[in-house]
């Protein structure tokens, strides 16, 4: 199972924006087209791009970051073996080579993956990037003092489960071989057809052993990307990036690197960010945000202004908000009660509570509605747009509750329009029509997370959400429904406590596939099979609406991240 603190970070990050795993993370833009203002003029090099964020880019060390596809701001500095394809829409869900010449060459059963580095790769100081540097960069991510990154390497690399990093174990990881300066060979303890996706994580960033300063490395990590860090104040609250003159576009087909300088300012209130982007004055005319959405009220104002509406990027990150059941708690041990709740849900009112159809799309599948995840339309308990109270009452009567019943719904008091009071109240109102009285139990955000992610304290019914580490069904379904990932003494995300051998075996079988299109179809079929068990009730998939400054050009929003890709924008 994933390391609990790391898994928790992924969930939080998904709603932020994938800057740190975050992200908040796509059908690509809807209202303004994917090109944004790039159709007005040709993008040119030069100028300063300002990034206005609410959350600081803390832990700016490739070992400690938990990103999707290498992150947004991080991928300006850190290159990895592979990366996400920097294109609009569905094309952006593809994994492509970055430092490597290809996305990896597996052996027959996908337990060994071989990579060759491109020629001419250099750090910001002009020294060459070698395979040994990537091996060392991965190894240092195992050090306890540099924890926080994606946990898959500890799970997947052969013999790596107890490795404590190079500061304590000088021998390193035998699972990673570097037969020469340009070759890496990874030995896994099980077949993993999605290893190319994992190789987009920042833990695959090269770090030369001689330049490693441990926990201080984040203040000035050695750049392998188009920009280098020249200022890092207050743990990522203010970052200034300038050109890495030794980066070569000839080795990097993905990053455009148009601006000369990137100025990242964080710790700002979300309303202030949107006000500044809306006014678009001075430096803010060449500004974007990588973590702040337009809220319902702000979106209404923007939609009424043609000029502002033309500066809204729209995207979708693989993310699902849902109702979770604990079948160990009565009356949810009876599947008919869980099915009744599913039938009673009014998704129209839930979507309205989440900000309306512009900010949320109704969901009947756990997998997001994107091809790369294996999305397969299904609805095992059709409630229509506004709920099927009659069918819900029928099932309740069969379960011995002909006079209805009273339930408690646990939610967060955080105003996130996902697990918040607005959503909880919409569920409460819908279930009332079916004879179900719902008592709301709101918890402060930290208490909420601790409560719902502990097997010992998990409520019978609560609001939850999940975001994917990459655009595939694997990191979406496995943490939530693989019985071997149930954590009894830590952060548990298998909320339904499902431990079904047929489900576990199918997860293993799909993981062996290196044909990702074939794997996607299997993930979709598995989603449907699990959905029929009524362990969760999918509610909606969020939509991301973000303003950008009037002088920002070349807007690219992929279905991988759902947000504007700062590696593509120009400000001149």
ABEGO torsion letter per residue (X at the ends): XBBAAAAAAAAAAAAAGGABABEAXXAEBAABBAAEAAAABBBBBEEBBBBBBABBBBGBBAAABBBBGGEAAAAAABBBABBBBBBBEAAAABBBBBABABAEBBBAAGABBBBBBBBGBBBAAGBBBBAAAAAAAAAAAABAAABGBBAAAAAABBGAAABAEAAABAAEBAABBBABAABBBBBBABBBAAAAAAAABAAABBBBAAABAEAAAAABBBBABABBBABBBGGGABBBBBBBAABBAAABAABAGABABBBBBBGBBAAAAAAAAAAGBEAAAABBBAABBBBAAAAAAAAABAAAAAABBBBBBBBBBBBBBBAABOAAABAAAAAAAAAABBAAAAAAAAGEAAABBBBABABBBBAAAGBBBBBABBAEAAEBAAAAAAAAAAAGBAAEBBBBBBBBABBAGAABAAAAAAAAAAAAAAGBBBBBBBBBAAAAAAAAABAAABBABBBBBBBBABBBAAAAAAAAABAAABBABEBBABAAGBBBAAAAAAAAAAAABABAAAAAAAAAAAAAAAAAAGABBBABBBBBBBBBBAABBGBBBBAAAGBBBAAABBAX
